[in-house]
């Protein structure tokens, strides 16, 4: 059996951006930072969600918010503007759980 499943959590590095896919479906994209348990190395992961999930959650996906993501990994190979071969990895989210809202520093 083959299975492509990624589960992780992290904090948004900036506010999510709501847009549309090439097919016209609503799409929200954002990036999370996640620290390892055994070291201080940080993993940065791009995340995409689509449809009603993107429309509903986009306003809550703000910089610093903790989120838990379940989805599948998508790997794209492409050529950048300078002609270099690049690889992009992102999580296509099936489930997103929101952590507590971010409290502005002046309210703490």
C-alpha positions in Angstrom: 0.0 0.0 0.0 1.2 3.5 -0.8 0.3 6.5 1.3 1.1 10.2 1.0 0.3 11.8 4.3 1.9 14.7 6.1 0.9 15.8 9.6 2.6 18.7 11.3 2.2 21.9 13.2 3.9 25.3 13.2 3.3 29.1 13.2 2.5 31.1 10.2 5.4 33.2 9.0 3.1 35.8 7.4 -0.7 36.3 6.8 -2.3 33.9 4.3 -3.0 35.1 0.8 -6.4 34.3 -0.8 -6.5 33.8 -4.5 -7.7 31.5 -7.2 -6.3 28.4 -8.8 -6.0 28.2 -12.6 -9.3 26.4 -12.6 -11.0 29.3 -10.7 -11.2 27.5 -7.3 -10.6 29.6 -4.2 -7.1 29.0 -2.8 -5.3 30.2 0.3 -1.5 29.9 0.5 0.7 30.4 3.5 4.0 29.3 5.1 4.6 27.8 8.5 7.7 27.4 10.6 8.1 24.3 12.7 10.9 23.4 15.1 12.2 19.9 15.6 12.0 18.2 19.0 15.7 17.3 19.3 17.4 20.3 17.7 16.9 24.0 17.0 16.6 23.5 13.2 13.5 25.1 11.8 11.6 23.6 8.9 9.7 26.1 6.7 6.8 24.5 4.8 4.5 26.0 2.2 0.8 25.1 2.6 -2.2 25.3 0.2 -5.8 24.8 0.9 -8.7 25.1 -1.5 -12.5 25.8 -1.8 -14.7 26.5 1.2 -11.8 25.7 3.6 -9.7 28.5 2.0 -12.6 31.0 2.0 -13.6 30.2 5.6 -10.1 30.1 7.2 -8.2 32.7 5.3 -9.1 35.6 7.7 -7.9 33.5 10.7 -4.6 32.5 9.1 -2.5 35.4 10.4 1.2 35.7 11.1 2.2 34.0 14.3 -0.9 31.8 14.7 -0.2 28.2 15.6 -1.9 25.7 13.2 -1.9 21.9 12.8 -2.0 20.6 9.2 -2.9 17.2 7.8 -2.5 16.7 4.0 -0.4 15.3 1.3 3.0 16.4 0.0 3.2 17.8 -3.5 6.6 18.1 -5.3 7.0 20.3 -8.4 10.1 20.6 -10.5 10.5 23.8 -12.4 13.0 26.2 -14.1 13.4 29.6 -12.5 13.9 32.9 -14.2 17.7 32.3 -14.4 17.2 28.9 -16.1 18.1 26.9 -12.9 16.3 23.7 -12.1 14.4 24.0 -8.8 12.1 21.9 -6.7 9.2 23.1 -4.7 7.6 21.1 -1.9 4.2 22.0 -0.4 1.5 20.5 1.7 -2.0 20.3 0.1 -4.1 20.6 3.2 -7.0 18.3 3.8 -7.5 19.4 7.5 -6.4 22.6 9.3 -6.8 23.0 13.1 -6.4 26.5 14.4 -4.5 27.2 17.6 -5.3 30.2 19.9 -5.6 33.6 18.3 -2.5 35.7 18.2 -2.5 38.4 20.9 -0.9 41.7 19.9 2.2 42.5 22.1 0.6 45.7 23.4 -2.3 43.7 24.9 -0.2 41.2 26.9 
